[in-house]
């Protein structure tokens, strides 16, 4: 079996554009190519805490693919074992006929932990890809993660394809299929944490904060330690954001609101990092900015090495000519980090069911 530590890389960049494929899915309609949502079967067959079976520890809801370890304080490592299944029919749906024999596909598990500014992937199968079942072992070290960890399988392209008149993806790294996520909640959100764990304040009490119409504010006044604030003058919004549930309307709404907030926050952090990175050495000014570069550089400049990419980012933000293109690149890189179409779809479906 492969493990996460064997290969940690940033997840592939989504293709975006006008929708030419009517599939009835918001996720599919946000992409310009054939996309199979929830087509990969993602099964976690066992959990072990510090080498012992999970047993009665934690709150496991298998039907919802959710595990809470909020009440389990004394553990160091959670290990998941399972498999991801790719049907050959799915491969043939998302790749053109002339690629079926030597399919340029890659199957990967993407693990996201926004509060720890962490995103990595484990490659389960590489090109040439065949339909089948692929096993995995994935480890979560408690000291390296905070809040909620989301694990999701994706199928992507590994080489450039023919884009002329084809309904199939042609760009290297384009996602073409996914599966349902597993969510592991490690601890509750707290009032007064660090970056991306917001402090709740009444914005009207501070002259430097935006007015009461704002839900959140990222303070960069102390650039060594940026801080996210939620506006306590919107108690219903704060209540939803503090919801720790896994199912139902409030958790669905919470996920969409956090997607919206974190999208804005990451964009600001990336721009600040670009400004604080040396165009001569590619070195950022503050430690947290190294984490930001680690998360996004591969998406922003996939053809460059880390040092070259950091230098290019610093040069682009200083160039009036390149700024519009850089802003678009940052927007795309941040957008693909969050599953906003899927979270929004879940919220809409929850609302429709509530009206029935």
Beta strands, then each sheet from edge to edge (+ up, - down):
strand 1: 2-3
strand 2: 36-49
strand 3: 52-53
strand 4: 59-61
strand 5: 66-68
strand 6: 77-86
strand 7: 105-113
strand 8: 118-125
strand 9: 132-141
strand 10: 148-157
strand 11: 175-179
strand 12: 182-185
strand 13: 199-201
strand 14: 216-219
strand 15: 227-231
sheet 1: 1+ 9+ 6- 2+ 3-
sheet 2: 1+ 9+ 6- 2+ 11+ 10- 7+ 8-
sheet 3: 1+ 9+ 6- 2+ 11+ 10- 12+ 5+ 4-
sheet 4: 13+ 15+ 14-
end
